[in-house]
Amino acid sequence: MQKLVRHYPSCSFEEWHFREAKKMADWKARRHAVKMVDVTPAEFTAYCEKTKAKPDLTTFLKFLTDKAF
C-alpha cells in the first residue's frame, strides 16, 4: 500500500501498527466502536478507477469508511 497510496505513512509496519493500535485503544477507552476492515491493493485500485479519485491518503480513508459501512 505504501507504493500505491500517495502520502501513505513511510514508517515501518511495526511502528505504524503500534501507533494504530494505540489510537484504537484510545477510541475504545472513549466508548467508540472500532471496526477492522480487510483491504487489498486490488480493491483500492478498483475503487479509485470506479470513482475516478486520486490514490491518495484522503481517498484511502474514504474507501475504508465506505467499505466499513
Biopython code that builds the backbone (N, CA, C, O; Angstrom):
import numpy as np
from Bio.PDB.StructureBuilder import StructureBuilder

atoms = [
    (1, "MET", "N", (0.821, -1.190, 0.000)),
    (1, "MET", "CA", (0.000, 0.000, 0.000)),
    (1, "MET", "C", (0.868, 1.258, 0.000)),
    (1, "MET", "O", (0.450, 2.296, -0.514)),
    (2, "GLN", "N", (2.071, 1.175, 0.572)),
    (2, "GLN", "CA", (2.934, 2.358, 0.594)),
    (2, "GLN", "C", (3.259, 2.833, -0.813)),
    (2, "GLN", "O", (3.396, 4.037, -1.030)),
    (3, "LYS", "N", (3.384, 1.940, -1.760)),
    (3, "LYS", "CA", (3.704, 2.316, -3.132)),
    (3, "LYS", "C", (2.467, 2.768, -3.894)),
    (3, "LYS", "O", (2.577, 3.504, -4.875)),
    (4, "LEU", "N", (1.302, 2.340, -3.459)),
    (4, "LEU", "CA", (0.059, 2.628, -4.167)),
    (4, "LEU", "C", (-0.595, 3.922, -3.708)),
    (4, "LEU", "O", (-1.101, 4.685, -4.531)),
    (5, "VAL", "N", (-0.592, 4.178, -2.408)),
    (5, "VAL", "CA", (-1.303, 5.330, -1.830)),
    (5, "VAL", "C", (-0.327, 6.481, -1.600)),
    (5, "VAL", "O", (0.614, 6.366, -0.814)),
    (6, "ARG", "N", (-0.564, 7.596, -2.298)),
    (6, "ARG", "CA", (0.278, 8.770, -2.074)),
    (6, "ARG", "C", (0.088, 9.277, -0.659)),
    (6, "ARG", "O", (-1.033, 9.291, -0.149)),
    (7, "HIS", "N", (1.155, 9.689, -0.029)),
    (7, "HIS", "CA", (1.165, 10.234, 1.335)),
    (7, "HIS", "C", (0.853, 9.178, 2.391)),
    (7, "HIS", "O", (0.500, 9.517, 3.521)),
    (8, "TYR", "N", (0.982, 7.902, 2.030)),
    (8, "TYR", "CA", (0.826, 6.813, 2.995)),
    (8, "TYR", "C", (2.015, 6.874, 3.954)),
    (8, "TYR", "O", (3.127, 7.156, 3.510)),
    (9, "PRO", "N", (1.827, 6.624, 5.232)),
    (9, "PRO", "CA", (2.941, 6.716, 6.183)),
    (9, "PRO", "C", (4.160, 5.906, 5.721)),
    (9, "PRO", "O", (4.030, 4.758, 5.294)),
    (10, "SER", "N", (5.323, 6.513, 5.812)),
    (10, "SER", "CA", (6.535, 5.861, 5.317)),
    (10, "SER", "C", (7.291, 5.110, 6.412)),
    (10, "SER", "O", (8.400, 4.632, 6.171)),
    (11, "CYS", "N", (6.722, 4.997, 7.593)),
    (11, "CYS", "CA", (7.387, 4.294, 8.685)),
    (11, "CYS", "C", (7.284, 2.776, 8.472)),
    (11, "CYS", "O", (6.593, 2.311, 7.566)),
    (12, "SER", "N", (7.966, 2.039, 9.299)),
    (12, "SER", "CA", (7.910, 0.581, 9.202)),
    (12, "SER", "C", (6.516, 0.094, 9.606)),
    (12, "SER", "O", (5.761, 0.808, 10.266)),
    (13, "PHE", "N", (6.191, -1.134, 9.195)),
    (13, "PHE", "CA", (4.900, -1.717, 9.557)),
    (13, "PHE", "C", (4.744, -1.799, 11.071)),
    (13, "PHE", "O", (3.672, -1.518, 11.607)),
    (14, "GLU", "N", (5.813, -2.183, 11.754)),
    (14, "GLU", "CA", (5.747, -2.329, 13.211)),
    (14, "GLU", "C", (5.422, -0.997, 13.888)),
    (14, "GLU", "O", (4.590, -0.938, 14.794)),
    (15, "GLU", "N", (6.088, 0.071, 13.438)),
    (15, "GLU", "CA", (5.827, 1.397, 14.012)),
    (15, "GLU", "C", (4.403, 1.855, 13.700)),
    (15, "GLU", "O", (3.701, 2.371, 14.570)),
    (16, "TRP", "N", (3.986, 1.661, 12.451)),
    (16, "TRP", "CA", (2.628, 2.036, 12.050)),
    (16, "TRP", "C", (1.602, 1.247, 12.866)),
    (16, "TRP", "O", (0.634, 1.819, 13.369)),
    (17, "HIS", "N", (1.813, -0.063, 12.995)),
    (17, "HIS", "CA", (0.877, -0.911, 13.730)),
    (17, "HIS", "C", (0.793, -0.484, 15.194)),
    (17, "HIS", "O", (-0.298, -0.450, 15.762)),
    (18, "PHE", "N", (1.914, -0.162, 15.805)),
    (18, "PHE", "CA", (1.936, 0.293, 17.192)),
    (18, "PHE", "C", (1.106, 1.560, 17.351)),
    (18, "PHE", "O", (0.292, 1.655, 18.270)),
    (19, "ARG", "N", (1.304, 2.542, 16.458)),
    (19, "ARG", "CA", (0.554, 3.801, 16.552)),
    (19, "ARG", "C", (-0.939, 3.593, 16.330)),
    (19, "ARG", "O", (-1.761, 4.187, 17.027)),
    (20, "GLU", "N", (-1.290, 2.754, 15.364)),
    (20, "GLU", "CA", (-2.709, 2.497, 15.092)),
    (20, "GLU", "C", (-3.366, 1.745, 16.248)),
    (20, "GLU", "O", (-4.511, 2.029, 16.598)),
    (21, "ALA", "N", (-2.656, 0.797, 16.839)),
    (21, "ALA", "CA", (-3.192, 0.060, 17.989)),
    (21, "ALA", "C", (-3.440, 1.015, 19.161)),
    (21, "ALA", "O", (-4.428, 0.878, 19.882)),
    (22, "LYS", "N", (-2.548, 1.968, 19.343)),
    (22, "LYS", "CA", (-2.720, 2.965, 20.403)),
    (22, "LYS", "C", (-3.940, 3.839, 20.124)),
    (22, "LYS", "O", (-4.717, 4.120, 21.037)),
    (23, "LYS", "N", (-4.119, 4.271, 18.876)),
    (23, "LYS", "CA", (-5.290, 5.077, 18.510)),
    (23, "LYS", "C", (-6.576, 4.299, 18.780)),
    (23, "LYS", "O", (-7.529, 4.843, 19.337)),
    (24, "MET", "N", (-6.601, 3.017, 18.382)),
    (24, "MET", "CA", (-7.797, 2.195, 18.591)),
    (24, "MET", "C", (-8.091, 2.034, 20.081)),
    (24, "MET", "O", (-9.249, 2.088, 20.494)),
    (25, "ALA", "N", (-7.062, 1.839, 20.879)),
    (25, "ALA", "CA", (-7.251, 1.705, 22.327)),
    (25, "ALA", "C", (-7.807, 2.997, 22.911)),
    (25, "ALA", "O", (-8.676, 2.963, 23.782)),
    (26, "ASP", "N", (-7.305, 4.143, 22.430)),
    (26, "ASP", "CA", (-7.825, 5.437, 22.894)),
    (26, "ASP", "C", (-9.292, 5.606, 22.521)),
    (26, "ASP", "O", (-10.092, 6.056, 23.342)),
    (27, "TRP", "N", (-9.657, 5.245, 21.276)),
    (27, "TRP", "CA", (-11.045, 5.357, 20.851)),
    (27, "TRP", "C", (-11.948, 4.445, 21.673)),
    (27, "TRP", "O", (-13.025, 4.854, 22.107)),
    (28, "LYS", "N", (-11.503, 3.207, 21.883)),
    (28, "LYS", "CA", (-12.297, 2.261, 22.679)),
    (28, "LYS", "C", (-12.455, 2.753, 24.112)),
    (28, "LYS", "O", (-13.513, 2.566, 24.714)),
    (29, "ALA", "N", (-11.421, 3.376, 24.667)),
    (29, "ALA", "CA", (-11.493, 3.914, 26.030)),
    (29, "ALA", "C", (-12.534, 5.028, 26.124)),
    (29, "ALA", "O", (-13.105, 5.268, 27.187)),
    (30, "ARG", "N", (-12.772, 5.697, 25.011)),
    (30, "ARG", "CA", (-13.799, 6.760, 24.976)),
    (30, "ARG", "C", (-15.146, 6.216, 24.509)),
    (30, "ARG", "O", (-16.048, 6.980, 24.163)),
    (31, "ARG", "N", (-15.274, 4.888, 24.503)),
    (31, "ARG", "CA", (-16.512, 4.180, 24.151)),
    (31, "ARG", "C", (-16.914, 4.330, 22.686)),
    (31, "ARG", "O", (-18.100, 4.297, 22.358)),
    (32, "HIS", "N", (-15.930, 4.494, 21.811)),
    (32, "HIS", "CA", (-16.187, 4.494, 20.374)),
    (32, "HIS", "C", (-16.125, 3.057, 19.875)),
    (32, "HIS", "O", (-15.412, 2.225, 20.437)),
    (33, "ALA", "N", (-16.867, 2.775, 18.827)),
    (33, "ALA", "CA", (-16.797, 1.457, 18.203)),
    (33, "ALA", "C", (-15.667, 1.471, 17.173)),
    (33, "ALA", "O", (-15.469, 2.458, 16.465)),
    (34, "VAL", "N", (-14.942, 0.379, 17.104)),
    (34, "VAL", "CA", (-13.860, 0.239, 16.139)),
    (34, "VAL", "C", (-14.156, -0.995, 15.293)),
    (34, "VAL", "O", (-14.380, -2.084, 15.821)),
    (35, "LYS", "N", (-14.155, -0.812, 13.977)),
    (35, "LYS", "CA", (-14.416, -1.934, 13.078)),
    (35, "LYS", "C", (-13.190, -2.126, 12.188)),
    (35, "LYS", "O", (-12.775, -1.205, 11.484)),
    (36, "MET", "N", (-12.624, -3.311, 12.226)),
    (36, "MET", "CA", (-11.468, -3.634, 11.395)),
    (36, "MET", "C", (-11.968, -4.027, 10.005)),
    (36, "MET", "O", (-12.963, -4.740, 9.869)),
    (37, "VAL", "N", (-11.265, -3.552, 8.979)),
    (37, "VAL", "CA", (-11.652, -3.818, 7.599)),
    (37, "VAL", "C", (-10.458, -4.388, 6.848)),
    (37, "VAL", "O", (-9.387, -3.780, 6.831)),
    (38, "ASP", "N", (-10.631, -5.553, 6.224)),
    (38, "ASP", "CA", (-9.578, -6.137, 5.389)),
    (38, "ASP", "C", (-9.604, -5.447, 4.028)),
    (38, "ASP", "O", (-10.663, -5.247, 3.434)),
    (39, "VAL", "N", (-8.418, -5.089, 3.551)),
    (39, "VAL", "CA", (-8.290, -4.358, 2.289)),
    (39, "VAL", "C", (-7.157, -4.961, 1.471)),
    (39, "VAL", "O", (-6.120, -5.346, 2.011)),
    (40, "THR", "N", (-7.368, -5.038, 0.169)),
    (40, "THR", "CA", (-6.295, -5.462, -0.722)),
    (40, "THR", "C", (-5.961, -4.314, -1.667)),
    (40, "THR", "O", (-6.810, -3.463, -1.933)),
    (41, "PRO", "N", (-4.741, -4.282, -2.172)),
    (41, "PRO", "CA", (-4.394, -3.244, -3.148)),
    (41, "PRO", "C", (-5.314, -3.271, -4.373)),
    (41, "PRO", "O", (-5.650, -2.219, -4.916)),
    (42, "ALA", "N", (-5.718, -4.455, -4.806)),
    (42, "ALA", "CA", (-6.606, -4.560, -5.971)),
    (42, "ALA", "C", (-7.953, -3.900, -5.703)),
    (42, "ALA", "O", (-8.504, -3.236, -6.581)),
    (43, "GLU", "N", (-8.486, -4.077, -4.494)),
    (43, "GLU", "CA", (-9.759, -3.443, -4.143)),
    (43, "GLU", "C", (-9.648, -1.919, -4.169)),
    (43, "GLU", "O", (-10.535, -1.229, -4.673)),
    (44, "PHE", "N", (-8.547, -1.406, -3.620)),
    (44, "PHE", "CA", (-8.365, 0.040, -3.591)),
    (44, "PHE", "C", (-8.174, 0.593, -4.999)),
    (44, "PHE", "O", (-8.708, 1.652, -5.329)),
    (45, "THR", "N", (-7.416, -0.116, -5.827)),
    (45, "THR", "CA", (-7.225, 0.311, -7.211)),
    (45, "THR", "C", (-8.561, 0.350, -7.951)),
    (45, "THR", "O", (-8.842, 1.303, -8.679)),
    (46, "ALA", "N", (-9.374, -0.671, -7.768)),
    (46, "ALA", "CA", (-10.695, -0.720, -8.407)),
    (46, "ALA", "C", (-11.573, 0.428, -7.917)),
    (46, "ALA", "O", (-12.303, 1.031, -8.703)),
    (47, "TYR", "N", (-11.503, 0.730, -6.628)),
    (47, "TYR", "CA", (-12.276, 1.840, -6.058)),
    (47, "TYR", "C", (-11.865, 3.163, -6.707)),
    (47, "TYR", "O", (-12.718, 3.974, -7.066)),
    (48, "CYS", "N", (-10.566, 3.374, -6.853)),
    (48, "CYS", "CA", (-10.071, 4.614, -7.468)),
    (48, "CYS", "C", (-10.519, 4.725, -8.924)),
    (48, "CYS", "O", (-10.912, 5.799, -9.380)),
    (49, "GLU", "N", (-10.458, 3.614, -9.644)),
    (49, "GLU", "CA", (-10.895, 3.618, -11.042)),
    (49, "GLU", "C", (-12.390, 3.884, -11.148)),
    (49, "GLU", "O", (-12.831, 4.635, -12.017)),
    (50, "LYS", "N", (-13.161, 3.274, -10.271)),
    (50, "LYS", "CA", (-14.622, 3.434, -10.281)),
    (50, "LYS", "C", (-15.029, 4.864, -9.947)),
    (50, "LYS", "O", (-15.920, 5.422, -10.587)),
    (51, "THR", "N", (-14.379, 5.459, -8.947)),
    (51, "THR", "CA", (-14.746, 6.803, -8.501)),
    (51, "THR", "C", (-13.937, 7.892, -9.195)),
    (51, "THR", "O", (-14.217, 9.078, -9.018)),
    (52, "LYS", "N", (-12.940, 7.504, -9.981)),
    (52, "LYS", "CA", (-12.036, 8.427, -10.670)),
    (52, "LYS", "C", (-11.319, 9.356, -9.683)),
    (52, "LYS", "O", (-11.053, 10.521, -9.981)),
    (53, "ALA", "N", (-11.018, 8.810, -8.508)),
    (53, "ALA", "CA", (-10.329, 9.559, -7.456)),
    (53, "ALA", "C", (-8.833, 9.274, -7.503)),
    (53, "ALA", "O", (-8.409, 8.211, -7.955)),
    (54, "LYS", "N", (-8.044, 10.225, -7.035)),
    (54, "LYS", "CA", (-6.599, 10.044, -6.951)),
    (54, "LYS", "C", (-6.294, 9.050, -5.823)),
    (54, "LYS", "O", (-6.969, 9.059, -4.794)),
    (55, "PRO", "N", (-5.296, 8.204, -6.007)),
    (55, "PRO", "CA", (-4.960, 7.230, -4.951)),
    (55, "PRO", "C", (-4.120, 7.866, -3.848)),
    (55, "PRO", "O", (-2.946, 7.537, -3.680)),
    (56, "ASP", "N", (-4.733, 8.778, -3.100)),
    (56, "ASP", "CA", (-4.013, 9.433, -2.010)),
    (56, "ASP", "C", (-4.601, 9.011, -0.669)),
    (56, "ASP", "O", (-5.537, 8.213, -0.615)),
    (57, "LEU", "N", (-4.051, 9.547, 0.398)),
    (57, "LEU", "CA", (-4.474, 9.133, 1.737)),
    (57, "LEU", "C", (-5.928, 9.500, 2.019)),
    (57, "LEU", "O", (-6.635, 8.740, 2.680)),
    (58, "THR", "N", (-6.382, 10.643, 1.533)),
    (58, "THR", "CA", (-7.781, 11.054, 1.731)),
    (58, "THR", "C", (-8.725, 10.051, 1.076)),
    (58, "THR", "O", (-9.722, 9.649, 1.677)),
    (59, "THR", "N", (-8.415, 9.651, -0.143)),
    (59, "THR", "CA", (-9.238, 8.666, -0.850)),
    (59, "THR", "C", (-9.192, 7.326, -0.134)),
    (59, "THR", "O", (-10.212, 6.647, -0.019)),
    (60, "PHE", "N", (-8.011, 6.939, 0.350)),
    (60, "PHE", "CA", (-7.871, 5.680, 1.070)),
    (60, "PHE", "C", (-8.751, 5.653, 2.325)),
    (60, "PHE", "O", (-9.421, 4.654, 2.587)),
    (61, "LEU", "N", (-8.754, 6.735, 3.095)),
    (61, "LEU", "CA", (-9.580, 6.795, 4.300)),
    (61, "LEU", "C", (-11.066, 6.774, 3.949)),
    (61, "LEU", "O", (-11.855, 6.162, 4.669)),
    (62, "LYS", "N", (-11.463, 7.430, 2.860)),
    (62, "LYS", "CA", (-12.861, 7.392, 2.401)),
    (62, "LYS", "C", (-13.224, 5.972, 1.975)),
    (62, "LYS", "O", (-14.314, 5.488, 2.280)),
    (63, "PHE", "N", (-12.313, 5.312, 1.273)),
    (63, "PHE", "CA", (-12.524, 3.927, 0.847)),
    (63, "PHE", "C", (-12.752, 3.018, 2.055)),
    (63, "PHE", "O", (-13.665, 2.193, 2.055)),
    (64, "LEU", "N", (-11.922, 3.174, 3.078)),
    (64, "LEU", "CA", (-12.072, 2.364, 4.281)),
    (64, "LEU", "C", (-13.416, 2.603, 4.959)),
    (64, "LEU", "O", (-14.082, 1.661, 5.387)),
    (65, "THR", "N", (-13.804, 3.866, 5.052)),
    (65, "THR", "CA", (-15.085, 4.211, 5.660)),
    (65, "THR", "C", (-16.239, 3.614, 4.857)),
    (65, "THR", "O", (-17.153, 3.014, 5.422)),
    (66, "ASP", "N", (-16.189, 3.783, 3.535)),
    (66, "ASP", "CA", (-17.246, 3.228, 2.692)),
    (66, "ASP", "C", (-17.330, 1.709, 2.822)),
    (66, "ASP", "O", (-18.425, 1.148, 2.869)),
    (67, "LYS", "N", (-16.190, 1.051, 2.878)),
    (67, "LYS", "CA", (-16.173, -0.405, 2.977)),
    (67, "LYS", "C", (-16.691, -0.871, 4.351)),
    (67, "LYS", "O", (-17.336, -1.915, 4.450)),
    (68, "ALA", "N", (-16.412, -0.109, 5.382)),
    (68, "ALA", "CA", (-16.836, -0.492, 6.732)),
    (68, "ALA", "C", (-18.350, -0.419, 6.898)),
    (68, "ALA", "O", (-18.932, -1.131, 7.717)),
    (69, "PHE", "N", (-18.975, 0.446, 6.117)),
    (69, "PHE", "CA", (-20.418, 0.614, 6.260)),
    (69, "PHE", "C", (-21.078, 0.186, 4.998)),
    (69, "PHE", "O", (-22.303, 0.242, 4.892)),
]
sb = StructureBuilder()
sb.init_structure("model")
sb.init_model(0)
sb.init_chain("A")
sb.init_seg("    ")
for serial, (resi, resn, name, xyz) in enumerate(atoms, 1):
    if name == "N":
        sb.init_residue(resn, " ", resi, " ")
    sb.init_atom(name, np.array(xyz, "f"), 0.0, 1.0, " ", f" {name:<3s}", serial, name[0])
structure = sb.get_structure()
